[in-house]
Amino acid sequence: MFILYTVIYIGVTSDLLKRVYQHKTKTYKGFTFKYNCDKLIYFEEFDNINQAIAREKQIKSGNRKRKEGLIHSTNPKWNDLSDGWLFYFD
């Protein structure tokens, strides 16, 4: 089976678990709701928010092929890395 991902959403958060929950439950009716972005396929961790923001800007400035390469380097099947996380909120 081949799944086509047409949108890659890039964002920064101080609470990844909470943000994943918000995206999966469609808490906010913004970009991720409109484009049905609810799978975590890549993430990086930082100790400093300024470093995280700088990295977000760097990734966003790249083209689609570069973003896909970054994802593919650690998650070649584009699996949802947050599978099973929502039980923390039940």
C-alpha positions as CSV (number, residue, x, y, z in Angstrom):
1,M,0.0,0.0,0.0
2,F,1.3,3.5,-0.9
3,I,0.1,6.5,1.1
4,L,0.6,9.9,-0.5
5,Y,1.4,12.7,2.0
6,T,0.7,16.0,0.3
7,V,1.4,18.3,3.2
8,I,4.3,18.4,5.6
9,Y,3.7,20.5,8.7
10,I,6.6,21.8,10.6
11,G,6.3,23.4,14.1
12,V,7.9,24.0,17.4
13,T,6.4,23.0,20.8
14,S,7.6,22.8,24.4
15,D,5.3,19.8,25.0
16,L,5.3,17.3,22.2
17,L,2.9,14.9,23.8
18,K,0.3,17.7,24.3
19,R,0.8,18.9,20.7
20,V,0.3,15.4,19.3
21,Y,-2.9,15.1,21.3
22,Q,-4.1,18.5,19.9
23,H,-3.4,17.5,16.3
24,K,-5.0,14.0,16.6
25,T,-8.1,15.3,18.3
26,K,-8.4,18.3,16.0
27,T,-8.6,20.6,19.0
28,Y,-7.8,23.7,16.9
29,K,-9.5,24.4,13.5
30,G,-6.3,25.7,11.9
31,F,-3.8,24.5,9.4
32,T,-3.4,21.0,10.7
33,F,-7.2,20.5,10.9
34,K,-7.7,21.8,7.4
35,Y,-5.0,19.6,5.9
36,N,-5.6,16.6,8.2
37,C,-2.0,16.6,9.6
38,D,-2.2,14.2,12.5
39,K,0.9,11.9,12.1
40,L,4.2,12.6,13.8
41,I,6.7,11.3,11.2
42,Y,9.8,13.2,12.4
43,F,11.0,15.2,15.4
44,E,14.1,16.6,17.0
45,E,14.6,17.6,20.6
46,F,16.4,20.7,21.9
47,D,17.3,21.9,25.3
48,N,17.0,25.5,24.2
49,I,13.9,27.0,22.6
50,N,16.0,29.5,20.5
51,Q,17.9,26.5,19.0
52,A,14.6,24.8,18.2
53,I,13.1,27.9,16.5
54,A,16.3,28.4,14.5
55,R,16.1,24.7,13.3
56,E,12.4,25.1,12.5
57,K,13.2,28.1,10.3
58,Q,16.1,26.1,8.6
59,I,13.9,23.2,7.8
60,K,11.0,25.4,6.6
61,S,13.4,27.2,4.2
62,G,14.3,23.9,2.5
63,N,12.4,22.5,-0.5
64,R,10.1,19.5,-0.3
65,K,12.7,17.1,-1.6
66,R,15.1,18.1,1.2
67,K,12.4,17.7,3.8
68,E,11.4,14.3,2.5
69,G,15.1,13.2,2.6
70,L,15.3,14.3,6.3
71,I,12.3,12.3,7.2
72,H,13.4,9.3,5.1
73,S,16.8,9.3,6.8
74,T,15.3,8.3,10.2
75,N,11.8,7.0,9.3
76,P,11.9,5.5,5.8
77,K,8.4,4.1,6.0
78,W,6.9,7.3,7.3
79,N,5.4,5.5,10.2
80,D,3.4,7.5,12.8
81,L,6.0,7.8,15.6
82,S,3.3,8.8,18.1
83,D,1.2,5.6,17.7
84,G,0.1,4.6,21.2
85,W,0.9,7.9,22.8
86,L,-2.8,9.0,23.3
87,F,-3.4,6.5,26.1
88,Y,-1.6,9.0,28.3
89,F,-4.6,11.2,28.0
90,D,-7.3,8.6,28.6
